[in-house]
Structures are given as C-alpha cells and as structure tokens.
Amino acid sequence: MVKPVRILWISAIGVNIAALLLYILLSSKWSNQVWILDILNAILLQILGIPSAALIVASLLVLKFYKEKPLRWWGYTVAFIVIAALLWIAGYLFRWAWLTLS
C-alpha cells in the first residue's frame, strides 16, 4: 500500500479510537443524573460504537497483513471509503460528546 494512504488510514483509526474513548468517558458521567440521556447514549453506542469497533479491527487487520499495493483502482476506492467512514463516525461521536459537556 502506498505510504500516504497508509498514514491517512492509521491517523483515521487513531482519531476514531480517541472519539470512541472520549464519548464513553464523557457520556458515563450523566448515567446517574438523567436516565433519558443514559438510554440515548446506550442506543448511540450500539448504532455507532459497534460499527466503529468493527471498522477499527478490520482496518488494523488489513494494515497488518496486506503490505503490498492494491491490484487496481478499486482497492484505493475501498480504502478511501473506509477512511471516510471512520472519520464520519469519529466526527459524530466527538459532536455528541461535546453536546454532553454543555
């Protein structure tokens, strides 16, 4: 895989892990105060947290075991779709974590 794509993919994984951890840390402080936020946080974690974790694990496996260049242009297209999905989920989790702060 080309080095810039690999670096972009690794940084997207790092941002996604940071967003997931920040979301879990900030949303857990509301669990004792408001029960409706606890329900919303549990639903949001199921909708976005599980696919986020699956994308992270799949990305790490691909980066570990697939070192050469993709055969065609569709390999890069799939890589950029996964990177975009990782960044979209991270942005949504960051936004929801920021909303729980205020």
Secondary structure by P-SEA (a helix, b strand, c coil): ccaaaaaaaaaaaaaaaaaaaaaaaaaaaaccccaaaaaaaaaaaaacaaaaaaaaaaaaaaaaccccccccaaaaaaaaaaaaaaaaaaaaaaaaaaaaac
